[in-house]
Amino acid sequence: MEFDLQALVQTFRAEADENLARMEEILVALESSPGNQEMLRTIFRVAHTLKGNGATLGYTGLTEFAHRVEDCLDRLLKGTAASTSGVITALLHCVDAMRDLISMSLAGDVEMQEPQRQILELLAEESGLVPAATGENPAPAAPDLRNSPGRRKNDQQSWDERSRTLRVDIEKLDRMLNLTGEIAIARGRLRQMLDELPGRGKERILEAHCDSDRLYLDLQELVMKIRMVPVGPTLRQFIRTVRDLAAASGKQAQLDIEGEDVEVDATVVDLIRDPLTHMIRNAVDHGLETPERRQAAGKNPCGRIVLRAQHETGNIIVQLRDDGAGLNRKRIAEVARARGIAAEPEKMPDSELFRLIFEPGFSTADKVTDVSGRGVGMDVVQRNIEALRGTLAVESEEGKGTTFTIRLPLTLAIIDGFLVGVGEERYVVPLDAVVECLEMPPEERRRDFAQGIINLRGRSLSYLRLRHLFGAAGGEAQREQIVVVRHHQLEAGLVVDALYGAHQTVIKPLGKLFKRLRGISGSTILGNGRVALILDAPTILREVSLPAEVKLHA
């Protein structure tokens, strides 16, 4: 029978990744429930599946390794060995070893190597299982049951379950999304051309165009839904991370996951993994106290970290909360003053003072550890989050813990924007950053400063003319408009010539030549075929600085 070997290998790799992630998660949970038979049976089934699939593909090293893991798990199930912390640690190392063996096998090296043999020796030592010499007691070959009634029944059941799902290469989904974006641009151009047609007969054409628009929007929504995946598998990977970090730092910690079924674009899921990893490392190293200190403070010796995901008005909110010592306000103020970041940090409200921890090189740690303390990381986390058009906020109460809140768009491909004009150029401001629009006061219009301040209902508002910032071509307009934008505590006005209103924006990445162009996060193609740049509101707001001679005008 002919079959697609490459497709079979891809399916094996995907299923193996899922099985090992599941095995890893249950092993960490088993540490809190030693001897739990259901957990042990699930882990055994995963090892048995890996062994069988590996044997089918001729991956002898993986097959033999999984067989040895089965031997240990069999002893745990029968009660002849205990699920001690040492055994679980060794089994977690086995998970890592099987990942390595899978990668090696896919690269053509199907035999077990010395590092994997050493891990098997560690497992045997911890579980009391005498290791067999290499080549002895090989994994038994699976009997040929392909024609048995039971196998046929099981095969049919497996087929019924898998026929409702389909694995699709993410690159194909990316291409589908790009095509829907191109269709949106083409339809915008077509609509503009139809609007310019003379005569009365164009109403029927426009009506047909509107009908096809509705179908297109349904298609676009379906493509977006196909790309949505639950965040649970990504968040559960950190259960092992917390367990290992706590053990390495002499602490006790558990990670609770909430909102595992919340769905988000697959690209977003991949890109938030690194920022969350660093934040979790900080939470364990800096946030949680030692068991002795927690007990002295009347807390549970085991610290608790909660990762929570939820949807909120077209965004995904990911919160990381710990019940540790909280941020040390006094220490943060001391470091801020010593480094010249703030003149009087003691007088700053918590919301502003705590954001100083995202400054490059900022650290309150007394010593450098293998985990953190060098003052690098949180500023990178913030930049990575903002690169995803997201925001990062922090709240803390001393002695009770700290909460980091990440707000991200559900997709990185399409945004709701606000189209503005400056001279001959067009720019898109992300709509979620827009607060309001107003006309530039005539007296301020005559000053023609690049930056300045106006009185907005009794409070000062800094403004910045985009014409000066980007050197936009074209003559100056008779009237100017101010688009008030906000990011966290920062607020300023962007002065433009014209307002064109809300505009659904299909984001096109900038080329390599423009990657480092500050204040611009991307581009889009308008209905008339022209390119409009998408503004990076957080960067522009941070760079707004006022000349000393500028004074407030009523």
Helices and strands as residue ranges (DSSP letters): H 5-30, H 37-57, H 60-78, H 85-106, H 114-127, H 149-162, H 170-195, H 202-226, E 228-230, H 232-248, E 253-258, E 263-265, H 266-282, I 283-287, H 291-296, E 303-312, E 315-322, H 329-338, G 345-347, H 350-353, G 354-358, H 378-387, E 391-397, E 401-409, E 414-422, E 425-430, G 431-433, E 434-439, H 442-445, E 451-456, E 459-465, H 466-470, E 481-487, E 490-496, E 498-506, G 512-514, E 520-525, E 531-535, H 537-543
